[in-house]
Amino acid sequence: MSKTIKVALAGAGAFGIKHLDGIQNIDGVEVVSLISRDLEKTREVAAKYGVQHVTTELSDSLALPELDAVILCTPTQMHAEQTIACLKAGKHVQVEIPLADSLQGAQDVVALAKQTGLVAMCGHTRRFNPSHQYVHKEIQAKRFNIQQMDVQTYFFRRTNTNALGQARSWTDHLLWHHAAHTVDLFAYQCGSPIVAANAIQGPIHPALGIAMDMSIQLKAANGAICTLSLSFNNDGPLGTFFRYIGDSATYLARYDDLYTGKDEKIDVSQVAVSMNGIELQDREFFAAIREGREPNSSVAKVLPCYQVLHQLEQQLNAAG
C-alpha cells in the first residue's frame, strides 16, 4: 500500500489523544474520523488535530468508503465487540490493551482476524517502549537473561477517573487491563511461555465492585519468575515500574526510560526512531498494513496473555 492510510480513532480521551499526538509524527497516515460519546468534546479535539469527520457512532466511521483502518481507545468492555465490528467491515484494526475482558472475547477476535487476513493488533505498549526494547535486544544478543522480574503497577483510583484525572463512564480493572501489560511482557521478554500463575486479591470495593489491590506470581518454562503487585489505593508515585534482575545486570524500566540497578540512566535514544512508546506502537501497526505482514503484538501473538488472565480470574473467583 503506497497511498495515504486513512484511519479512524475511537475514543477522544487521554489515550486517544496520545495516539493523535503520535500519528502526527508518522508520514503517510491521516486521521479522517474521530468517534467519542461526548460530541462537543470530540469536536474540540477534532478541531485541534484537523480531523474533519466527527461522530458518536463507530458504525458511521466504518461506513466511510475511504477508511482503511481503525484505532480503538474505548472502554475495556467494548474492545472485543468493536474489534470484531471493524474486522467484519473489512478494516485493519488496532485495539488498545486489553484485547478483551474475557478469554472467549479474545478467542473470538483471534479467530475472525485469521479468517479475514486483516492486520489486527493489540496495543501491548511495553513491547514497544524503548526501555523494554533495549532489554529485549540484550536478551536476543545473549548478553542478558532474566532471572526475575519485579513489577509494581500503582495508581490512586478510588473513583472512576482516567489518566488525566477526568471522570470515566466505566470501571477499569487491575487484572484484565493493568496485569495484562506485565503478563504479556514477561513471556515476551523471556521468550518462554508462562507455565505457572497464582493470584490473590484484596477486598472488593463496595461501589466500584472490583478488587483495589492484587498480587500475582508467574513462572516461565525456562525457569524465570515474576512478581507483580497492583493497586488502585496507592497515594504516591503513580505508574508501572519494572525491575529486571538478570545474570549479568539489573535494569529499572520506567515507561520509555531505562536505568541500571544503581539508578544510573541508560541512553536509549538510539533504540528506535522515537522515544514515545505509543508512537512506536502506531508505527508498527501502519508498517504491518503497508507490508502485508503480521505485526508485533498481533491479536494472535498476545492471546497466551489472556489465557493466563483467565486462569488467574478462575483462581480468584474460586477463592471468593
C-alpha positions in Angstrom: 0.0 0.0 0.0 1.6 3.2 -1.2 -1.3 5.6 -0.7 -2.0 7.6 2.5 -3.5 5.3 5.1 -6.8 6.8 6.3 -7.6 5.9 9.9 -10.5 6.5 12.3 -9.8 6.9 16.0 -12.4 5.8 18.5 -12.1 7.4 21.9 -11.1 11.0 22.4 -9.9 10.6 26.0 -6.4 10.5 27.5 -5.1 7.6 25.4 -6.9 8.7 22.2 -5.0 12.0 22.4 -1.7 10.1 22.9 -2.4 8.3 19.7 -3.3 11.5 17.9 0.0 13.1 19.0 2.0 10.1 17.9 0.3 9.8 14.5 1.3 13.5 13.8 4.9 12.2 13.6 4.1 9.4 11.1 4.2 10.1 7.4 1.6 8.8 5.1 -1.2 8.5 7.7 -4.2 10.7 8.1 -6.9 10.6 10.8 -10.1 11.1 8.9 -12.7 10.4 11.6 -12.9 10.8 15.4 -15.5 8.9 17.4 -16.4 9.5 21.0 -19.6 9.6 23.2 -19.4 13.4 24.0 -20.0 15.1 20.7 -18.9 18.6 21.8 -15.7 17.5 23.4 -15.0 15.3 20.4 -15.4 18.3 18.1 -13.0 20.3 20.2 -10.3 17.6 19.9 -11.0 17.1 16.2 -10.6 20.8 15.6 -7.3 20.8 17.3 -5.9 17.9 15.2 -7.6 18.8 11.9 -10.0 15.8 11.8 -12.9 16.6 9.5 -15.4 13.8 10.4 -16.8 13.6 14.0 -19.4 11.1 15.3 -20.6 9.3 18.4 -21.1 6.0 16.5 -18.3 3.7 15.3 -20.7 2.4 12.6 -20.7 5.9 11.0 -16.9 5.8 10.6 -16.9 2.2 9.3 -19.2 3.3 6.6 -16.7 5.9 5.2 -15.6 4.5 1.8 -12.1 5.9 2.1 -11.4 4.3 5.5 -8.5 1.8 5.8 -8.0 1.2 9.5 -9.3 1.9 13.0 -7.6 2.5 16.3 -9.8 1.7 19.3 -9.2 3.6 22.6 -12.6 2.9 24.0 -13.7 1.3 27.4 -12.3 -2.2 28.0 -15.8 -3.8 28.0 -16.3 -2.7 24.4 -12.9 -3.9 22.9 -13.7 -7.3 21.6 -17.1 -6.4 20.2 -15.8 -3.3 18.4 -12.7 -5.1 17.1 -15.0 -7.7 15.6 -17.1 -4.9 14.0 -14.1 -3.4 12.4 -12.9 -6.7 11.0 -16.3 -7.5 9.7 -16.3 -4.1 7.9 -13.1 -5.0 6.2 -10.9 -2.6 8.2 -7.5 -3.2 9.7 -7.7 -2.6 13.5 -5.5 -1.8 16.4 -7.3 -2.1 19.8 -5.8 -0.7 22.9 -4.9 -3.1 25.7 -6.7 -5.2 26.8 -7.9 -7.1 23.8 -10.9 -8.3 25.7 -12.2 -8.7 29.3 -12.8 -12.4 28.8 -10.9 -15.3 27.2 -13.9 -16.0 25.0 -13.9 -12.5 23.7 -10.2 -12.7 22.9 -10.6 -16.0 21.2 -13.4 -14.7 19.0 -11.3 -11.8 17.8 -8.3 -14.0 17.0 -10.5 -16.5 15.0 -12.0 -13.7 12.9 -8.7 -12.0 12.3 -7.3 -15.2 11.0 -10.3 -15.7 8.8 -10.2 -12.2 7.3 -6.4 -11.9 6.9 -6.6 -8.2 8.0 -4.0 -6.7 10.3 -5.4 -7.0 13.8 -3.1 -5.7 16.6 -3.5 -5.1 20.3 -1.7 -2.2 22.0 0.6 -4.0 24.3 2.8 -0.9 24.5 5.5 -2.4 26.7 6.8 -4.4 23.7 7.5 -1.0 22.0 8.8 1.2 24.8 12.5 2.0 24.1 13.3 0.9 27.6 11.9 -2.6 27.1 13.2 -2.8 23.6 16.7 -2.2 24.9 16.4 -5.1 27.3 14.8 -7.3 24.6 17.8 -6.7 22.3 20.2 -7.5 25.1 18.4 -10.8 25.6 18.3 -11.6 21.8 22.1 -10.9 21.7 22.5 -13.4 24.5 24.2 -10.7 26.7 21.4 -10.8 29.4 19.0 -13.4 30.7 16.1 -12.7 33.0 16.1 -14.5 36.4 13.3 -12.5 37.9 11.1 -9.5 37.1 9.7 -7.5 40.0 6.9 -5.1 38.8 4.8 -2.5 40.6 1.7 -1.1 39.0 0.3 1.6 41.2 -2.5 4.2 40.8 -4.8 6.2 43.1 -8.2 5.5 41.6 -10.9 5.2 44.3 -13.3 6.8 41.8 -13.8 6.3 38.0 -11.1 8.6 36.6 -8.8 8.4 33.6 -5.1 9.2 33.2 -5.9 12.9 33.0 -8.0 12.8 36.2 -11.2 13.2 34.3 -14.4 11.3 35.2 -14.9 8.0 33.5 -18.1 6.3 32.5 -16.7 2.8 33.0 -14.7 0.9 35.6 -11.0 0.0 35.0 -9.7 -3.4 36.0 -6.4 -4.4 37.6 -6.4 -8.0 36.2 -7.8 -7.6 32.7 -6.1 -4.3 31.9 -3.1 -3.5 34.1 -1.9 -7.0 34.8 -2.1 -7.7 31.0 0.8 -5.4 30.4 3.2 -7.4 32.6 1.8 -10.9 31.9 2.5 -10.4 28.2 5.8 -8.6 28.7 7.2 -11.3 31.0 6.6 -14.1 28.5 7.7 -11.9 25.5 11.0 -10.9 27.2 11.7 -14.4 28.4 10.9 -15.9 25.0 9.3 -18.6 27.1 5.6 -19.4 27.8 4.1 -19.0 31.3 3.6 -22.4 32.9 2.6 -21.4 36.5 0.4 -18.4 37.6 -1.0 -17.6 41.0 -3.0 -14.6 42.3 -4.6 -13.2 45.5 -6.6 -10.0 45.8 -7.7 -7.6 48.5 -11.3 -6.6 49.4 -13.8 -5.8 46.7 -14.6 -2.0 46.6 -18.3 -1.5 47.7 -19.1 1.0 44.9 -16.7 0.0 42.1 -17.2 -3.7 42.5 -13.6 -4.6 41.9 -10.6 -5.5 43.9 -8.4 -2.5 44.5 -5.2 -4.5 45.4 -3.8 -7.6 43.8 -0.6 -9.7 43.9 0.4 -12.1 41.0 3.2 -14.6 40.7 4.3 -16.1 37.4 6.8 -18.7 36.2 8.1 -19.2 32.7 9.0 -22.6 31.2 12.7 -21.5 31.2 12.6 -21.0 35.0 12.4 -17.2 35.2 9.9 -15.8 37.7 7.9 -12.6 38.0 6.2 -10.9 41.0 3.6 -8.3 40.2 2.0 -6.0 42.7 -1.0 -3.9 41.6 -3.0 -1.2 43.5 -5.6 1.4 42.9 -5.2 2.5 46.5 -1.6 3.9 46.2 -1.5 7.6 47.3 2.1 8.1 46.0 4.1 8.0 42.8 1.9 6.6 40.1 2.6 4.3 37.1 4.3 1.0 36.5 7.9 0.3 37.5 9.8 -2.8 36.2 12.9 -4.3 37.7 14.7 -6.8 35.5 17.0 -9.0 37.6 19.3 -11.0 35.3 22.5 -13.0 35.2 24.7 -10.1 34.0 22.8 -6.9 35.0 19.8 -5.3 36.7 17.6 -2.8 34.8 14.9 -0.5 36.0 12.4 0.4 33.3 10.0 3.4 33.8 7.9 3.6 30.7 10.2 4.9 27.9 13.2 5.4 30.2 15.7 2.9 31.5 18.2 2.9 34.4 20.8 0.5 35.8 20.1 -1.2 39.1 22.1 1.6 40.7 19.7 4.2 39.2 22.1 5.4 36.5 20.2 6.4 33.4 20.9 4.4 30.2 20.7 6.3 26.9 18.0 4.5 24.8 17.6 7.4 22.3 19.1 5.3 19.5 17.0 2.2 20.1 14.2 3.3 17.8 13.1 6.3 15.7 11.2 7.8 18.6 11.3 7.8 22.4 7.5 7.6 22.5 6.2 4.0 23.0 2.7 4.8 21.7 4.1 6.4 18.5 6.3 3.3 18.0 3.3 1.0 18.6 1.3 3.0 15.9 4.3 2.9 13.5 4.3 -0.9 13.8 0.6 -1.0 13.0 0.8 1.1 9.9 4.0 -0.6 8.7 2.3 -4.0 9.0 -0.6 -2.7 6.9 1.8 -1.4 4.2 3.9 -4.6 4.2 1.0 -7.0 4.4 2.5 -8.8 7.4 1.6 -9.8 11.0 2.6 -7.1 13.4 4.4 -7.5 16.7 1.6 -7.8 19.3 -0.9 -9.1 16.8 -4.0 -10.4 18.5 -2.8 -14.0 17.8 0.6 -13.3 19.4 -0.9 -11.8 22.6 -3.6 -14.5 23.1 -1.5 -16.5 25.5 -1.6 -13.5 27.9 -5.4 -13.7 28.0 -5.3 -17.4 28.6 -3.2 -16.7 31.7 -5.5 -13.9 32.9 -8.5 -16.3 32.5 -6.7 -18.8 34.6 -6.0 -16.2 37.3 -9.6 -15.0 37.2 -10.8 -18.5 37.8 -8.4 -18.8 40.8 -9.7 -15.6 42.3 -13.3 -16.5 41.8 -12.8 -19.9 43.4 -11.1 -18.2 46.4 -14.1 -16.0 46.9 
